[in-house]
Amino acid sequence: MAAAAAAAAMWRPQEEGLREICGLLEQHISPSSDQPGFGSSSSTIASSPTSTTTSPSSSPTPRANRWKVVGWPELLQALVQCLDSNDLNHMEGAMDAIYKICEDVPEELDVDVPGLSERPINIFMPRFLQLFQSPHAILRKLALGCINQYIVVMPMALYMSMDQYLQGLFHLAKDPAAEVRKLVCSAWVQLTEVRPTILEPHLRNVIEFILQANEDADEEVALEACEFWSAYCDANLPSDGLQEFLPRLIPILLSNMVYADDDESLVDTEEDESFPDRDQDLKPRFHSSRFHGSESGEDDDDDIVNVWNLRKCSAAGLDMLSNVFGDDILPTLMPLIQQKLSSSGDAAWKEREAAVLAIGAIAEGCINGLYDHLPGIVDFLIRLLEDKFPLIRSITCWTLSRYSKFIVQCIVHQNGREQFDKILMGLLRRILDSNKRVQEAACSAFATLEEEAAEELIPRLEIVLQHLLCAYGKYQRRSLRILYDAIGTLADAVGAELNQPKYLEILMPPLIAKWQQLSNSDKDLFPLLECFTSIAQALGPGFSQFAEPVFQRCINLIQTQQLAKVDQAAAGVLYEKEFIVCSLDLLSGLAEGLGSGIESLVAQSNLRDLLLQCCMDDAADIRQSALALLGDLAKVCPVHLHPRLEDFLNVAVNQLSPAGVKEAVSVANNACWAIGELAIKVRQEISPVALTVISLLVLILQNPEGLNKSLIENSAITVGRLGWVCPEIVAPHMEHFVQPWCNALCMIRDDYEKEDAFRGLCAMIRANPKGAMTSLAFICKATASWQEIRSEDLHNEVCQVLNGYKQMLGVVHGSNSCQHWSLLWSKNYQCMLYNNDLHKKIFLYSRLSPLSADQWRADLIRACGLWSVTSQNTCSRFV
């Protein structure tokens, strides 16, 4: 057996045979093939003895249409004939084929088809609805499934038949077939999500049905029904419509949060750390490419086991209800929780576990009602960390993590520090738990606590590191991956405080040993690369003693994988793009941490050429990380990018096209940011692409709906940076974009990037003051978005710009000017004096509607009083 297993593990397909198979497959799917473009069902129907249709190959329809329904009207006619035949086999075959079309290309049935008097969906819809009454469950199921595919797109045929459809749903609500009841629940959920107004007249009846379905004996029906509660809360339907049902709903949710006997999470729950992880135990992992901006769009997944089930859906529903109804659910919920927690005996552990899960689910929504009781809740949870049942210990870790933010906030209160320390030590003990499931839950919970606590961890940093590295020596592969995340999060939380010899002596030797142990083809290297990225950024120059071998290995990994992409045999490893992405991100971390200290490493390598190749890769996540590295290198060693500067700029600009933004917005975001970083380093050398970049970024600023906030902010910053370094090129065009640009500038937090953007604003206005004349309200609004302009020279520039507009507009009002300039409230502006020493703030709000020149003169005289603070803490008006 062992020999057979070894042989199977070493088996590789013969290249010649593999090519032959691929060739046959290619012939089969080739456009020249005469095979129809649908599944076997539609092929069978088309060739049915009762059918008079011809195959697509004999149709005169152009080849491009042969693969679409519109190009095969004979098929549609045959399907109608089968549906009207009253032959169960023909009807089922036809419905199965139609369902596949509805599932894959629903829009193709809602178009005009030559040869048919009506659109296919208009022909099929009445037949679908009629089949709701069929005595055959399979036909009822397929008919309802077909219509459900159209809820989102809502063709006119369904919209006009909505009353009949809703009546049909109520009719099928008690269908004996579980699959049909499941589809009924799915229909209510989808309608709630995308067409809630349709449901409002029927809400009471729908809720009554869903409550019953939520207790259905078939768990899949109950799961589909449970999705309704989250959909209801998201749809902003009247909360009053659901509130009266809460006393019935909450007990159902809590009951469904108890582990089912066949829940796969119960498998191997007693497995301890002595059992090696099997390959199938390791979930697929996905590295998130480096992203420069205020939001990355990443979704945190608190679940260790990612299979969605009724238990988790019920907990999510309770979470949503708590956020909508807040403390109003506590009078119903808390007695039920207390009842479950008081259940004694080993047989009742699942009840207690569900109660702890519920406490975690309501952490955010009901915090006001729970806040005064938080110390007692936390003390109780800390005791549960020592429970004999592993799943109670693990869910307690998760629940504590849900209260992390509030626990950290309480540190300043009496006994708050003591409570924090108890939780900290409790989670650290569970990190060293012998049960794998508990280890993973504790590491995830601790990472959440680290993010909230940040510098509060510094006094306990040594003991934290000791526990984490002790776990490092005992963990199996699956737990180790989560531990890497906890270590990386710790580095992000405490930053440069980690750069002390006593901490590095604990942290680095085990990580370096593992780094050297893993081969370049071992996927366990991924989380270690991510961990090193956080450590390098935290240590800064302190990482220089480890930098050279780490840098060189990243280069080797990228080279090897780029070779494997084109010649796997020569590379000796399978192509895995994530090695490239993780390596690029670690190099970015090194650039950020080492600063100019990375220059010697870059100079001695071929990183520039590798990076350019990665920037042009067809994989979006590789381009995203490569462009992030491009921007990071531009900040610290632009000289080494200079020989290929034109190529880098052209590649980055290509990512900003409307098609590029639509295809990969995160890639466009990083490209935009990298261009801005290059611009302030190479200055006039950016000129050849400046107008092209501006034209593309203006499209983004003018059409921000649905776009990532970070892309809009980075676009505004890069426009400003280009205007700063090339004002003579950009300023003549500013009247076309200054208004959306200023709107975007208002969104940006105070930092050096915003300063750069405003330097560009001032430079462009100096070069073309008339270009922004009609948009002065927007400029004032953007200026008012500053909390404080810390740069004295930029502060003075802004003052000069506004003073210049005052003079241009001819504001001369003699002795009465003070009265007019000191108006704090007017119909267009609210102005308040700001002085750091007096803890006051300027707010300048401007009306966005266009104003005539006369209106501007009048309003500026009346209200536009922007003030500056002199070094003697006295106020002098500069506008």
Salt bridges, closest charged atoms under 4 A:
GLU15 OE2 - ARG19 NH2 2.53
ASP84 OD1 - ARG127 NE 2.98
ASP96 OD2 - LYS100 NZ 2.80
ASP110 OD1 - ARG119 NH1 3.38
ASP112 OD1 - ARG119 NE 3.20
ASP175 OD2 - ARG140 NE 2.65
GLU179 OE1 - LYS141 NZ 3.53
GLU208 OE1 - ARG248 NH2 3.03
ASP216 OD2 - ARG181 NE 2.95
GLU220 OE1 - LYS182 NZ 3.10
GLU244 OE2 - ARG204 NH1 2.70
ASP261 OD1 - LYS350 NZ 2.80
ASP268 OD2 - ARG278 NH2 3.28
GLU271 OE2 - LYS436 NZ 3.06
GLU273 OE1 - LYS474 NZ 3.24
ASP277 OD1 - LYS436 NZ 2.66
ASP279 OD1 - ARG477 NH1 3.16
ASP281 OD1 - ARG278 NH2 2.89
ASP319 OD2 - ARG402 NH2 3.35
ASP346 OD2 - LYS388 NZ 3.11
GLU351 OE1 - LYS340 NZ 2.32
GLU353 OE2 - ARG311 NH2 2.79
GLU386 OE2 - ARG429 NE 3.32
GLU386 OE2 - ARG430 NH1 3.16
GLU418 OE2 - LYS422 NZ 3.83
ASP421 OD2 - ARG460 NH2 2.81
ASP433 OD2 - ARG393 NE 2.87
ASP433 OD2 - ARG430 NE 2.84
GLU440 OE2 - ARG478 NE 2.49
GLU456 OE1 - ARG417 NH2 2.52
ASP524 OD2 - ARG477 NE 2.96
ASP524 OD1 - ARG481 NH2 3.54
GLU530 OE2 - ARG285 NH2 2.63
GLU530 OE2 - HIS287 ND1 2.33
GLU576 OE1 - LYS523 NZ 3.32
GLU578 OE2 - ARG285 NH1 2.69
ASP585 OD2 - HIS287 NE2 2.47
GLU592 OE1 - ARG290 NH2 2.50
GLU599 OE2 - HIS640 NE2 3.49
ASP609 OD1 - ARG644 NH1 3.18
ASP617 OD2 - LYS565 NZ 3.09
ASP618 OD1 - LYS565 NZ 2.73
ASP621 OD2 - LYS577 NZ 3.35
ASP632 OD2 - ARG290 NE 3.30
ASP632 OD2 - HIS292 NE2 3.56
ASP647 OD2 - ARG644 NE 2.80
GLU677 OE2 - ARG721 NH1 3.12
GLU685 OE1 - HIS642 NE2 2.48
GLU713 OE2 - LYS709 NZ 3.69
ASP750 OD1 - LYS754 NZ 3.61
ASP751 OD2 - ARG749 NE 3.84
GLU755 OE1 - ARG759 NH2 3.73
ASP756 OD2 - ARG721 NH2 3.01
GLU788 OE1 - ARG790 NH2 3.80
ASP793 OD2 - ARG759 NH1 2.90
GLU797 OE2 - ARG759 NH1 3.81
GLU797 OE1 - ARG766 NH1 2.97
ASP854 OD1 - ARG857 NH1 3.55
ASP859 OD1 - ARG862 NH1 3.41
